[in-house]
């Protein structure tokens, strides 16, 4: 490698050192910009949330009209608030919940003990892609069996990027309850709504079939996700 000039006058050696120092500083600045902007292939993936927005009250951002159209009404609460909601914002994940107690629209006397509950959650995953684990979460229900019940897991279309329904089925055809879960993933947003219903013998509204409940939850989910994108 050629040595820098060592002229005795004009500070040639010092000029070379200043030039070298300037190059080092410029390289450091350039590297800092590249790293900060992900130019070297940053491993942190940008969250795919589309236009979904955090809602401080998921209940007011939910579409309950499909439930009401299925002959249910919100139950009047004597001990607390109905519906109930909670929410939390966090740099890693925003979470929202809404719980509603229902009763048959035809219920008007204290003798009808039929009830239904709708539990809804929505998560905006800001740091981790939920896709790899989403399907496994619902498929795991297939292994949960008892002597009287088991779960059927099915993939459904028409809502989000990916959706599954988990329906509890009974070994006996004579049952007075229902339990159905609908899970939806749209990008890095995940949504789950659960319907649990019990019908008393005096009820004018019998337990809905799993197919009817699935369509009801699917319609409610589509309406709710549209609201969360406004």
Buried (B, 14 or more C-beta within 10 A) or exposed (E): EEEEEEEEEEEEEEEBEEEEEEEEEEEEEEEEEEEEEEEEEEEEEEBBBEEBEBBEEBBEBBBBEBBEEBBBBBBEEEEEEBBEBBBEEEEEBBBBBBBBBBBBBBBEEEEBEBBBBBBBBBBBBBEEBBBEEBBEBBBEBEEEEEEEBBBEBEEBEEBBEBBBBBBBEBEEEEBBBBBBBBBBBBBBBBBBBBBBBBBEEEBEBEBBEBEEBBBBBBBBBBBBBEBBEE
